[in-house]
Amino acid sequence: MKMLSRDHLDAVNDRPSKVLEVPEWEGAVYIRELSAGDRDTLDQHMIEQGDSESAHVTLRCKMVAMALVDHEGKRMYSDDEVAALSAKSNSAINHICKHVVEQNNLSPQKQDDLVGN
């Protein structure tokens, strides 16, 4: 078994992106796998905000903001710009969120909670 160095770990791209068609936006976007820190931030949000509907809407938009990247892998929306996504189509956000949940192997229960099923 090959032992990995810190330099190797820091250099490896272990957060793949994929193209996702978003019919509501009449085009496609890149979504990238969340980092461990992103996931921790989302979990902390749920702990702090509880199980309210507004907490779920904010969580979905935060998750989409963390996942949406440009062709160079740079986030399209910063944490401070999540409100801009909350003004977008609920259907589009649900569509993207569903794919982010699948891409990140989140539990089916978490997925249902996030997309309001």
C-alpha positions, 0 to 999 in steps of 0.5 A: 500500500502506498503511503501518502504525504501531506503534499499529495493530500493537499494537491489531489483534486478529490472534489469532482464537479459535474455538469447539471442541466437546470431547465428552469434556468434554460441552461446548465451549471457545474456543481462540485462535491462539498468539502468536509468543512461545508458539510460541517457548516450545514450540519451546524446550521441545522443544529442552530436553526432547528427544524423550521421551514425557513431553516430548510429553505436557508439550508438548501440555498446555502448548500447550492451556493457551496456547490455551484462553481464556474468552469474553473471550480470557483464558487459562483456565490459566496456565503454572503450572497446566499440571499440572492439564491433564495430569490430564485425559482424554488423548483430550480433550487430543489432540482440542484439541491437534489443532485448535490445531495446525491453527489455527496451521498447524504442520507435519504432522510436528509434529502427528503428534509432538504427538498421538502418531501 
